[in-house]
Amino acid sequence: MARWTWHVIPDGQAFHVHAMTAAGGSLFAALSAWRGSIHRSDDSGRTWRMLYEHPSAPRTVSRFIELQVLDGTVYDGLTAWRDDGPKLFRVQDDSAAPMPGWPDGRAVTAMVAHRGWLYAMSHADEGSVFLRTDGEKIQRLPGIEGERIRVLASGDRLWVATVRSGGGALHVSEDGIAW
């Protein structure tokens, strides 16, 4: 019978571990705290190292709440409502940095990798936008009118759960564009 063991992510002051994923033989953890952070373990969680810590303003909270893997590359979605800037981060080598070309905003709250694309909801003061990237180019997609995307899922098709005044809906797409 397998036994669970306890391992601690030692760096930073974490409130929560929001997400974990595995890629390329490593384990990645997305944390929230006064300064959200991204951590990596190459030995099944026995030891950890911090790849990035978000420079949050005093007495504010930032959090990495989404992790997805696209073509072996780890992407992290940051929520930091009080600062503007790109909120999609890409892990390369032994560090993480904002995705080049990603629009400024306050949060990336939903992400999923699907058929060679990373789909994400990005929120800014001007409103929310639905985007996708293949790791190089970034495309703005038509949203689902009057609804806010809450959850994305990938399977044989792309699935989106939305909320709106008075309820919500489940949408499906073959190509990530037409719903």
Backbone torsions as a table, in degrees:
resi	resn	phi	psi	omega
1	MET	NA	131.5	179.4
2	ALA	-71.6	145.1	177.8
3	ARG	-116.7	142.0	175.9
4	TRP	-81.2	145.0	173.2
5	THR	-124.8	153.9	-176.0
6	TRP	-100.3	127.9	175.4
7	HIS	-130.6	143.1	-176.8
8	VAL	-108.1	139.1	170.9
9	ILE	-87.3	106.3	-166.1
10	PRO	-78.9	-26.2	-174.0
11	ASP	-88.1	142.0	175.3
12	GLY	83.4	167.2	177.8
13	GLN	-107.4	104.6	-174.9
14	ALA	-101.5	136.2	170.5
15	PHE	-88.6	-42.3	-176.1
16	HIS	-146.2	151.3	161.9
17	VAL	-98.3	111.1	-175.1
18	HIS	-85.2	-32.7	-176.5
19	ALA	-155.3	154.3	173.4
20	MET	-140.3	149.9	174.4
21	THR	-152.3	161.5	177.1
22	ALA	-116.3	140.9	176.9
23	ALA	-158.3	137.0	175.4
24	GLY	55.9	33.3	179.6
25	GLY	81.6	3.2	179.6
26	SER	-115.1	159.5	176.1
27	LEU	-112.1	134.2	-178.2
28	PHE	-119.4	141.3	179.3
29	ALA	-127.8	137.2	177.5
30	ALA	-108.1	122.2	-174.5
31	LEU	-119.3	157.3	171.9
32	SER	-120.9	151.8	179.0
33	ALA	-177.5	-164.6	172.3
34	TRP	-57.9	-29.7	174.2
35	ARG	-133.7	109.5	177.8
36	GLY	-61.6	150.9	-176.4
37	SER	-147.8	160.2	177.5
38	ILE	-119.3	130.6	-177.5
39	HIS	-126.1	156.3	-178.0
40	ARG	-135.8	139.9	173.3
41	SER	-126.5	133.3	177.3
42	ASP	-107.6	7.2	-178.5
43	ASP	-132.7	45.1	175.8
44	SER	61.2	33.4	174.7
45	GLY	88.6	1.0	179.0
46	ARG	-68.6	-41.3	176.1
47	THR	-130.3	153.2	-176.8
48	TRP	-133.8	153.5	170.0
49	ARG	-136.5	144.4	-179.4
50	MET	-81.6	129.1	177.2
51	LEU	-94.2	-30.5	-177.7
52	TYR	-159.5	141.7	172.7
53	GLU	-130.2	124.9	-176.0
54	HIS	-74.2	130.0	-178.5
55	PRO	-78.8	75.7	-178.6
56	SER	-70.5	149.2	174.7
57	ALA	-65.6	155.2	179.3
58	PRO	-55.0	139.9	176.5
59	ARG	61.5	28.3	172.5
60	THR	-122.6	162.5	-178.4
61	VAL	-117.0	140.2	170.6
62	SER	-129.1	152.8	-178.3
63	ARG	-148.7	138.4	167.7
64	PHE	-92.8	117.4	-174.5
65	ILE	-118.5	-8.6	-178.4
66	GLU	-128.6	138.0	172.7
67	LEU	-134.0	132.0	175.4
68	GLN	-141.4	154.0	177.8
69	VAL	-115.9	126.0	176.7
70	LEU	-124.4	117.7	-180.0
71	ASP	50.5	41.7	176.7
72	GLY	83.8	-4.4	179.7
73	THR	-102.2	135.7	179.9
74	VAL	-89.9	133.3	176.2
75	TYR	-119.9	142.5	-176.6
76	ASP	-127.0	133.7	176.6
77	GLY	-100.2	126.2	-177.2
78	LEU	-104.3	139.9	169.2
79	THR	-114.5	118.7	176.8
80	ALA	-148.6	83.8	-169.7
81	TRP	-62.5	-22.6	-175.1
82	ARG	-97.4	2.8	174.7
83	ASP	-134.0	146.4	-177.2
84	ASP	-100.5	144.3	179.2
85	GLY	154.5	174.4	178.0
86	PRO	-62.0	137.1	-178.0
87	LYS	-115.6	9.8	172.0
88	LEU	-106.8	124.1	-179.1
89	PHE	-113.1	147.8	179.1
90	ARG	-122.1	132.4	176.8
91	VAL	-88.4	124.8	175.5
92	GLN	-135.1	132.8	-176.8
93	ASP	55.7	-116.1	-176.6
94	ASP	-121.1	36.0	177.3
95	SER	-150.7	171.5	176.4
96	ALA	-132.3	144.3	-178.4
97	ALA	-149.7	159.1	177.0
98	PRO	-56.4	142.9	177.7
99	MET	-65.9	121.6	178.8
100	PRO	-57.1	131.9	177.7
101	GLY	87.0	-8.8	179.6
102	TRP	-68.9	134.1	-177.0
103	PRO	-66.4	150.9	176.1
104	ASP	-63.5	149.9	178.8
105	GLY	-172.4	-165.0	-178.1
106	ARG	-113.8	-23.9	-176.3
107	ALA	-164.1	150.9	164.2
108	VAL	-118.1	114.2	-170.0
109	THR	-110.3	-12.0	177.6
110	ALA	-146.5	135.8	179.9
111	MET	-147.2	150.5	170.9
112	VAL	-158.5	142.5	173.2
113	ALA	-90.4	133.0	-177.1
114	HIS	-153.2	118.6	174.1
115	ARG	48.7	50.7	175.0
116	GLY	83.8	6.6	179.2
117	TRP	-128.5	150.4	169.7
118	LEU	-107.3	117.5	179.8
119	TYR	-97.4	140.1	-177.7
120	ALA	-152.9	149.1	171.2
121	MET	-97.7	124.2	179.5
122	SER	-116.8	131.8	-176.5
123	HIS	-113.8	132.8	177.5
124	ALA	-134.8	173.2	178.8
125	ASP	-58.6	-32.5	-177.5
126	GLU	-78.1	-11.4	-178.4
127	GLY	135.0	-174.7	-178.2
128	SER	-102.7	145.3	177.4
129	VAL	-129.9	147.4	177.7
130	PHE	-100.8	122.0	-174.4
131	LEU	-128.2	161.2	168.8
132	ARG	-143.9	152.4	177.3
133	THR	-139.4	148.7	172.2
134	ASP	-101.4	12.0	-177.3
135	GLY	99.6	-14.6	177.9
136	GLU	-122.0	-65.9	-179.2
137	LYS	-92.7	154.1	-179.9
138	ILE	-122.7	130.8	-179.4
139	GLN	-122.7	135.3	172.3
140	ARG	-86.0	132.0	-176.0
141	LEU	-109.4	153.0	173.5
142	PRO	-65.4	135.1	177.9
143	GLY	-82.3	-172.8	175.7
144	ILE	-103.1	107.1	-168.5
145	GLU	-48.8	129.6	174.1
146	GLY	74.9	7.1	-177.3
147	GLU	-128.3	151.6	179.1
148	ARG	-107.8	125.9	179.7
149	ILE	-72.7	125.5	-179.9
150	ARG	-107.0	-39.1	-175.1
151	VAL	-140.2	138.2	174.7
152	LEU	-117.6	143.6	177.7
153	ALA	-143.2	148.3	-179.3
154	SER	-118.6	138.2	174.7
155	GLY	-154.2	-130.4	174.2
156	ASP	-68.5	-21.3	175.6
157	ARG	-138.1	175.4	176.4
158	LEU	-93.3	129.5	-177.1
159	TRP	-114.4	141.9	179.6
160	VAL	-135.5	127.9	171.3
161	ALA	-102.8	130.4	-176.6
162	THR	-122.5	161.9	172.3
163	VAL	-126.3	151.8	176.5
164	ARG	-155.1	171.3	178.5
165	SER	-58.1	121.8	177.9
166	GLY	91.0	1.8	178.1
167	GLY	158.8	-150.3	-178.4
168	GLY	-162.0	-179.2	-177.4
169	ALA	-155.1	162.8	173.8
170	LEU	-114.8	126.0	-178.5
171	HIS	-118.3	154.7	179.4
172	VAL	-136.2	147.7	-179.8
173	SER	-142.0	142.0	174.2
174	GLU	-80.9	-33.7	-172.7
175	ASP	-119.3	0.8	-178.7
176	GLY	78.5	5.1	-179.5
177	ILE	-120.4	-52.1	178.9
178	ALA	-92.6	132.4	-176.4
179	TRP	-115.0	NA	NA
